[in-house]
């Protein structure tokens, strides 16, 4: 049993905390808005008023926040966590961030002599609830092995991919591929509609081919059913695509498909769909039609 702190009680962080409690770890949580901590406190977690207070006794500290700005605040801000962590503790960045920031943050921890890994996840709320997240881990292999039991309490797969920042690079690649597939499926379903083919049947046939990925098949199902309740909101998809492009710009890589996809999701936000699930991008193609 370990003392684990989670910084960020959003849709993912709260479910990860619950998995750790079920695994009989001692869990302390912090969130910028304290009302989001009430449910997890009710099942056994302790709550702290600041990130700094939350980590004082922690063996492991996990951050699951929105973006680079929020990450910088929880780790290095006026009441940031780094200043109060135990020398033997391990910091785990599970938020989706830019690789540049993760590498910079890793250097900050190295300067303080505290272990740090990046371990973002694939999966949304259902996978977090079932402790079936997929981890992409970057950092010192020895530190990653020490953190493995904690990650296993929340996930079903742990992939070590290299130095600090490597896990985040893989995560951005996975999210970019997903975003491209969903936008492509949205266009194809609209193409089927204009061709006079029943969308549900078209999706069923396309999904049965080896060309269609399981992720695209499920996205198509949600698009046909007009299910856009947020699991992976469009506004976060667009943020992650921007982070992928920032990474490619630094590497002087040319990514025209991701550039085009980012513009699609940006347009969806401008149309007011930002809080909808990624599949809600289909609304741009006027897919919402009354069934016959």
Secondary structure, DSSP 4 states (H G I P E B T S, - for coil): --EEEEE--SHHHHHHHHHHHHTT-EEEEE-SSGGGGHHHHHTT-EE-SSHHHHTTT-SEEEE--SSHHHHHHHHHSTT-SGGG--TT-EEEE-S---HHHHHHHHHHHHHHT-EEEEEEEE--HHHHHTT-EEEEEES-HHHHHHHHHHHHTTEEEEEEEESTTHHHHHHHHHHHHHHHHHHHHHHHHHHHHHTT--HHHHHHHHHTSTTS-HHHHHHHHHHHTT----SSBHHHHHHHHHHHHHHHHHTT---HHHHHHHHHHHHHHHTT-TTSBGGGGGGGGT------
